[in-house]
Every structure is written in C-alpha cells, then in structure tokens.
C-alpha cells in the first residue's frame, strides 16, 4: 500500500516542519532531520510525535 503522491507532497514532520519521505517496506513516513519515523496504520499516517519511532539520522 502506498500513499497518494499529492498527500505525501503536503505532509511535513510536526516537530521540524520538514518534508517526509515514504518508507513503503516499513510502512512509515520518515523525518530524517528529526530522526523520527511516523507509522502508517490502515493507510492512515499517524503524525503524532508520541507515536513516532526514534532512530539515529544519517549525516549528510
């Protein structure tokens, strides 16, 4: 399942207000700058900071 590209284009991280990228394999929206991955459940992005999974962001 993937998100509508138009929806993905307007979604931003609620913490940093930066664009999100879709990780289809993990069914998550990833905010690289914040080091957060927001789950997608039943096709619905859950953009709540307390629901996000933390990860160590890659350096540029």
N, C-alpha and C positions, 0 to 999 in steps of 0.2 A: 504494500500500500504506500502511495506517495501523496504528498500534499500538492494542492493546486499551485502551480508556479506563481500565479498572481498573489496568492495568500502569502507564500514564502517571501516574496519581494517586499511586502509591507511589514512583516513581523520583525521586531527587534527585541533584544535582551532587555528585560525590565530593570536590570541593575545598571547596565552601561549604556543602554540605548544604541548599541551597535548591531549590525545585521547578524542574522543567524544563518547557519548552514545546516542542511539536512543530512543526517547520517541514517540512510534507509535501513542498513543492516541492523543497527541498534534501535531503530525507531525513536530517534531523539533529534532535537534541534540543539545545535551546539553553538555556544557563545565562546569562541576561542579566547578573546581578550579577558573575559571574566573567569574562565576556567570552569564553566558550568554547562551541563547538558540537561536540557528540559525534556521530559518524556512526552511521547505521543501515545495516547491511550484511546483505542477505538477510533482512530483517525482524528482525534482532537488534541491539539497541542496544549500541554499544561504549563503555562508560563508563570508559575508561582516559584519564587526564589526558594521557598522552603521545600518544594518538591524536586528541585534540581539536584543532580548528582555532580559532585565536585571532581575535578581532575586537574592535573598539572598541565597548564598550557605550554605548547611548544614555543620556543624562542624564534623570532623572525630571523 
